[in-house]
């Protein structure tokens, strides 16, 4: 087995979990790599920091708002202590910096990534999603970006209630009136900033796809899932892999048209009339990506292989009827560990 070191972000395994722990579990399950996992954390209480059976060492990194130069400086230091072969960032908000730094990381630090291009990343933003759907032949509910809550009172000429109020990175609230939409606008804007996206609500069953593209138009793997239990934040707490050939075809057409590079998640609503509407494209693996491993497709391992320059064959099948059931448990952590990561930025 080849020895490699992989750095992973998204260690916040909370009620709205990041994808990091699932990605790490998938890579740990590889029969090809003997992996050392380097955790990259933003906060001292991210649970993944203290999961020593999964994460070998953790370093704190600056928030995305600190900018690329600060991030590069920190990664240079980490790489000098713990040589990193591949970095897998797992948050939407941090991807811009990592995409811009990808060539520098490779040339100066010999750290590989496998990320979408900046053009691909920007094109699928929620603000641009309606036009993106038209370009790639996928139905998308009507959407509009607004910058002021006062615009909500004028939405009745373009939208009907209920509608969905979305943040530019995360969070979505279904609003049944202008008052509810205004409240959602203020809450989400305070957390994620402007603009806020207004999207027409589509009644139907929500289905999701975790997928991986090779950047050349080929679909390397895809597993569709139907949510079985949803939290009050709209996150899937359990889900089941489903047999839906049209979802796979939509994903394959999107990969061929966009030449997407890396992992992504498609959030789609399937109506009673068998119509499919794309709600969001998340430009990284979802937190439930470990379900794909359970279905026979190890997407994180495949991404690592492509990041290292290997040619791999697409997955052709997956198991239907596999469930993931998320759970929470209490870890007991020594205060000295918390103090160390808080003061030294390493554990």
N, C-alpha and C positions, 0 to 999 in steps of 0.2 A: 504494500500500500504506500502510495506517495505521501510524504509528509508535507503538509502545507499549513499556513496560518491564515485564517479568515477573520476579518474584522466586521462586526455586525452592529447596527444601531437598532433602536426600537425595542428596548428591554423593559418597557413599562407594561408588564403583564397584569393590568388592572381590569376594571369593569369595562373599559373601552380600550382593549389591549392593542399594543403595537405588534407588528408582524415578527419582530426579532426572535422571540423564543421559538416560534414555529419554524422559522428559517433555520435556526441553530439545531433544533431537533432533527430536521430533515438532513442537514449536512452531517450530523453525528451518525446518522443511520447509513451513511455511504459505505460501500464495500470497496471503494476505489481510493479513498483518502484517509490518512491518519491525520486528523485535524486538531490544530490548536485554535481555540476560539478566543478572540479578543473582543470584549464588549466595549462599545462606545456609548456612554451614558450622558444625559443632560442634567439629571437630578439625582441626588444622593439616595432617594427612596425608590428608585426603579427596582422592582423585585428581581429582575434578571441579574443584577449586580451580585446578589448573594446566592444565586443558584450555582454553586461551585461544581456540581456534577455536569453542568452544561457549559459554563463560562469559565475559562482558565484564568483570565485576568481582565479587569475592567479599568478603563481610563475615562475620566470626564472630558468632554469636548465642549467647545463654546456653542452657544445657541446660534442658529442660522442667521439671526439678525446681526451677529458680530462681523459677518462678511467672510469673503474667501481667504484673504491674507491671514487672518487670525486662525482660521481652520487649517490652512496649509501649514502654518507654523506648528500648530499642535500635532498634526499628523506626522510631520517631519520628526518631532521629538519622539512620538510613540514608536515610529518606525525604526528609530535609532536604538531603542531599547528592546522592542519586540518586532522583529522583521515581519511585515505584513505582505502576503502574496495577493490577496483579493479583499476588496471592501464591498460590502453590500449595504447601502443605505436603504432605510425602510419607511421614511416619512416623506410625505409630499413636500412639506415646507423646507426640507434640507436638500432636496434633489437638485435645485437650481445651482447651488454652490458646488456640489459634487460633479455635476455635468460639466460645468465650466472648468473645473480642475482636473478632469479626467486625463487629458493629455499630459499635463504637468506631473500628475501623480505617477503616470507610466514612465515618462522620460527621466524625471529627476529622482524618483523614489522606487522605481520598478514595482509599483503597486498597480494591479490590474482591476478594472471595473468592467461591468457590462450593462450600460445604461442607455436609455433613449437619447437621441440627439436633442439639442435645445429646441430645434424647430418642432420635433415630434412632441416634446414635453409641453411647449407653449400652445400648440395647435389644439390639444385635447382638453384645455382648461374649460372649466364649467362656463366661463364667460363666452367661450367660442364654440361650445359643444353643438349648438344647433347648426351652425355653418359647417362644422366638422362632419356631422351626420349627413348633410346634403352632399358634401364632397365625396364621402365614402359609401354612399348608398345605404345608410342606416337611418331608420326612423328615430327622431328625437323629439320629445315634447317641446312645444314652444317655450323659449326662454328669453329673459331680458335681464341685463345687469343694471342695477340702480345704485345711486350714490347718496341718496337722501331719503329719509323716511317719509317726507312730504310727497314723494312721487307715488306712494302706495295708493293714495286716494284717487289717482288717475288711472289705476290699473284696470278698472272695470271695463274700459273701452277695448282692452286687448286680451284680458284673461277672465275666466269665470272661477268662482270659488267652489270647492277648495283649491288652493294652490300651495306650492312648496317654496319655502324660504330657505335658501342655502348659503352657507359661508363659502368663501373662495377656496378654502382648504378642506374644512371639515364642518360637520353639523348640518342638519336639515330638519325643518319643522313644518308640518302640515298646518296651514292656517285656513280657517273657515270664515273669517271676516277680516275687514280692514284693521280692526283693533288688534286681533291676534297676529296679523302680519306685521304690524308696527312693533308690537312687543318682541316678536321673533327677530325682526330687523335689528332692534337696539341691542338685544342680548348677544346675537351672533357677531355683529359689527364690533362690539366692545371686546370680544374675544379674538377675532380673526382679522378685523379690519375690513376695509372696503375694496372692491364693490361687493354688494350682496346680490345674489342671483335669484330671480323669481322664475319659477318653472311651473307650467301647467300640470296639475295633478292628473295622473292616469290611473284609472281603477284597474286592478289586476293582481296577478300573483308575481311577487318579486323573485327573480332567479339571478344567480351570480355565476360568473365563470372566472376561474383562475387560469391564466395562460402564460405562455412563454414564446417569444419570437426571436428569431436569429438575426434580425436586422437586414435580411436579404429578401424578405417577403414570405418566409416559410414559418408555419406554425409548428413549433417543436413539441408542445404539449398543451392540452386543455382539459379541464374537468369542470363540468357544470354542477351547481348545487342549489337546492331549494332550502330556504330557511325554515326550521321547524320551531324554534323558540327565539323570540326577539326581546331584547332588553328595552327598558324605557328610553334608552339612547339610540334605539334602532339597530343595535349590534346583534349579530347572530350569535346566540349562546349554544345553539345546536343546529345542525343541518345535515342533509342527506344528498349523496351524489345521485344524479338522475340521468335517465336516458332521453336526451333531447337532441336529435340530429340537427335541428335547425339552429340551435344555440352554437353548436360546433361549426356549422357552416357560416354563421354570421362572424364568428371569431376568425375563421380561416380567411374569409373575404377581407376582413379588416386588416389582418396581418399582411395579406398580399398587396392590398392597396396602400397601406401606410408604411410598410417595411419596418414595423415596430421592432425595436431592439431591447430585449430584457423582459422582465416580468410585468404583468398588469392584471387588473381585475376589472371585469365588466359588470356593471349593475344594470339589470334589465327588468322591465315589467312585461309580463306576458298576459294579454287581455283574454277575455272569454271568447273573443272572435279569432284567437290564435294569431294576433298581431304582436310584434315584439318592438318595444320602445326602449332605446338606450337612455338611461338616466345619468350615468357617470362612467368615466374611465379613470380608474385610479392607477397611476403610473408606476406601480410597484406591487410586490406580492401582497395579498390580503393576510390578515391575522389568522385566517382559517386554512392557509396553504398546506398545512400538514395533512389535511384531508386528502389532497392529491397524492401524497406519499402513501397513505393508507389504501388508495385506489390503484396503486401500481405505477404512479408517475412522480418521480422525485424531481420536481422543478428546481428547487434551490441547488441540488447537486448538479443538474444539467447546466444551470447558469454559471456555476463555478467552473465547470469544464470548458464552457465557451469563453469565459473570461481568460482562461489560461491558454486559449488558442486551439483547443481541440475541436475537431469536427464530430458532431454527434448525429445520430439518426433520430427522427421524430418518434414520439410515442404514438402507437397506433390504436391502443385499446386502454380502457380503464374499467374498474369494477363499479357496477351500479348497485345502489342499495347499501352503501357504506355510510355510517353516520359518524359525525364528530359531536361530542358532548363536552362542552367546556365546563371547568369546575374551578373553584377557588379553595385554597388551603393556607393555613397560617405557617409561615416559616419563623423559626426562632433564630435571631441574629444577635451576635455579641455586639454590645455598644462600641467596642473598640474598632470593629469593622466599619461601622457607620462613621465613626470619628475619622478613621483613616481616609475613606473615600471623600469625606467632606473637607478635610484639611489639606490632604496631599494630592487629591484628584486621581488616586490610583488604589486599586485593591486586587 
